[in-house]
Amino acid sequence: MKILNFTISLLFAVSVTAQTHWYNPLKENANVIQNQGWTNEIGKTYRRLPDRAEKIVRKPVWNLSENSAGLAVHFYTNAEKIEIRYGVAGSHSMFHMPATGKSGVDLYAIDSDGKWRVATDKFNFGDTITYTFNNLSQSQYHKHGFEYRLFLPLYNFVTWMEIGVPDSAEFNFIPVLQEKPVVVYGTSIAQGGCASRPGMAWTNILSRKLDYPVINLAFSGNGPLEKELVDLIDEIDASLFIFDCLPNMGALSSEEVIGRTVYGVKKLREKHDAPILIVDHIGYRNDETNKSSKESAGRMNLASRQAFDSLVQLGVKNIYHLHKDSINFPDNGCVDNIHPNDLGMQAYADAYEKVIREILSMPVGKLTTTKPVTQRREPYIYEWKERHANILQRIQKQAPRKVIIGNSITHYWGGEPGRENGSQSWKKQMQPAGFLNLGYGWDRIENVLWRVYHGELNGYQADEIILMIGTNNLGLHPDEEIVKGLEFLLTQLKIRQPEAKIKVVGLLPRRGKETEVKAINRQISEMVSLNNHTYVDVGYKLLSKNGKIDESLFSDGLHPNEKGYSLMVSDIMR
């Protein structure tokens, strides 16, 4: 009987194991390791520098480049259980940094409305490290799950990794993001020492705050702003470069600090016009009790600021400085004399977010409609971020002369992709006029704001921009918040396209909300006029004499049909 029970138990265990499908990021056809500066060379590894760098940089730098700090894997799944298993080459922990930070992973979900959620459950550190996440929640809109982001170990070399979900679950890796990254060159602090887990390293916090790729080129004890690294970084096309190297420059003279800073900025400026941010030494936690500590950090900061001032005087453009006082570092923010704990990491990330949003003109307001977020409300029709990536590629290939920005009413007018409501008038009138369709099904104002911040109006000069957004905010936000969100958005459009004529189309009437739409359009019209843009009302053409929508002009009470679009198009293009 014991043998029979053992056999049954064994068969049951094999059956359970067989129910999990394992995915290896390095075996995908597309590169899926995010935040690598040289994806074409190292995209099938968990390293941070290309092979050729081994002959260029010092041995300690090369060894540290094998740590996966800042690297991540993004994927979609509707699994209720996700398992991660992997191996590392080094010890699990350090005396001042736990295994969860040095060698652990961190999983975050982004729900259908763009809200970030941290996933926590069980983990075990052995020869194989395992993380298991059970009873994961699902989307309220569909059955296709969420986007997940897996942050990799900060201070260890990942030798192999697999992600497991039930056989019945959907699972798709997300290819490497094509947006220009923020590139950080720094020390152990930027590498992640001593966060309790990868998600709490300030570069990873920043990547979530900005929702931008952040490349971590920080090397513990070995980030003294060296020529060899600057020359490698010069190969990366970035949205912003950060030099946060002073904590590793204490052994250098003030003249050397100045010389390396000047070289770094000038070298990048030869090829790139992207902003460069130079950061102060935060200081040591015993500054007030140890004279030499205070003098060391102060001397380096003085030299760095002298370099910055000389560069400004030389006329070097688009360089910025982050003062230590702006970091607002807490007294209890370290695990030792310099390395931040999670409290300190958060302070760094907050300070960086503030200055970077100013530099890149990406402000965030207090209202929901002024806070940029993604969405994934109808992946059964199209993938929102895939559409965004395709739009950026189209812009790079051919700069549009005119763009129309909106939600599904705009998106499906052009018949791309999935649904087609009015493609005849689009192909006959809008397309020949040169319009690029920047409509995304189910978008709200805050989703358009994210897209604007992520490049859809960059790199070209449009003659005209038409904005048709806001109907999906009705019922969720007060009218005042919708109008203020539109005004906030219009400011961002103007910053990126100062020469373009901007027209705002009032919300279209919709079944059961005709009176509400009419009322808010009066407010929108007034706001648009005060901001010196053009307001266009086309909704009157879609109404019956009784003030209700003309059902013959709509496909579903919200989206016009072919006849409805054909009535609107002349006023929109006028």
Secondary structure as GFF3:
##gff-version 3
##sequence-region A 1 574
A	DSSP	alpha_helix	2	18	.	.	.	ID=ss1
A	DSSP	beta_strand	20	23	.	.	.	ID=ss2
A	DSSP	three_ten_helix	25	27	.	.	.	ID=ss3
A	DSSP	beta_strand	33	34	.	.	.	ID=ss4
A	DSSP	alpha_helix	39	42	.	.	.	ID=ss5
A	DSSP	three_ten_helix	51	55	.	.	.	ID=ss6
A	DSSP	alpha_helix	59	65	.	.	.	ID=ss7
A	DSSP	beta_strand	72	77	.	.	.	ID=ss8
A	DSSP	beta_strand	82	88	.	.	.	ID=ss9
A	DSSP	alpha_helix	99	102	.	.	.	ID=ss10
A	DSSP	beta_strand	106	110	.	.	.	ID=ss11
A	DSSP	beta_strand	116	119	.	.	.	ID=ss12
A	DSSP	beta_strand	122	124	.	.	.	ID=ss13
A	DSSP	beta_strand	129	133	.	.	.	ID=ss14
A	DSSP	beta_strand	146	151	.	.	.	ID=ss15
A	DSSP	beta_strand	158	166	.	.	.	ID=ss16
A	DSSP	beta_strand	171	173	.	.	.	ID=ss17
A	DSSP	beta_strand	182	186	.	.	.	ID=ss18
A	DSSP	alpha_helix	188	191	.	.	.	ID=ss19
A	DSSP	three_ten_helix	198	200	.	.	.	ID=ss20
A	DSSP	alpha_helix	202	210	.	.	.	ID=ss21
A	DSSP	beta_strand	214	218	.	.	.	ID=ss22
A	DSSP	alpha_helix	227	233	.	.	.	ID=ss23
A	DSSP	beta_strand	240	244	.	.	.	ID=ss24
A	DSSP	three_ten_helix	246	248	.	.	.	ID=ss25
A	DSSP	alpha_helix	254	271	.	.	.	ID=ss26
A	DSSP	beta_strand	276	279	.	.	.	ID=ss27
A	DSSP	alpha_helix	291	313	.	.	.	ID=ss28
A	DSSP	beta_strand	319	322	.	.	.	ID=ss29
A	DSSP	alpha_helix	324	327	.	.	.	ID=ss30
A	DSSP	alpha_helix	342	359	.	.	.	ID=ss31
A	DSSP	three_ten_helix	368	370	.	.	.	ID=ss32
A	DSSP	alpha_helix	384	397	.	.	.	ID=ss33
A	DSSP	beta_strand	402	406	.	.	.	ID=ss34
A	DSSP	alpha_helix	408	411	.	.	.	ID=ss35
A	DSSP	alpha_helix	423	425	.	.	.	ID=ss36
A	DSSP	pi_helix	426	430	.	.	.	ID=ss37
A	DSSP	beta_strand	435	439	.	.	.	ID=ss38
A	DSSP	alpha_helix	445	453	.	.	.	ID=ss39
A	DSSP	beta_strand	464	468	.	.	.	ID=ss40
A	DSSP	three_ten_helix	471	473	.	.	.	ID=ss41
A	DSSP	alpha_helix	479	496	.	.	.	ID=ss42
A	DSSP	beta_strand	501	505	.	.	.	ID=ss43
A	DSSP	alpha_helix	514	530	.	.	.	ID=ss44
A	DSSP	beta_strand	534	536	.	.	.	ID=ss45
A	DSSP	three_ten_helix	539	542	.	.	.	ID=ss46
A	DSSP	three_ten_helix	551	553	.	.	.	ID=ss47
A	DSSP	alpha_helix	562	573	.	.	.	ID=ss48
###
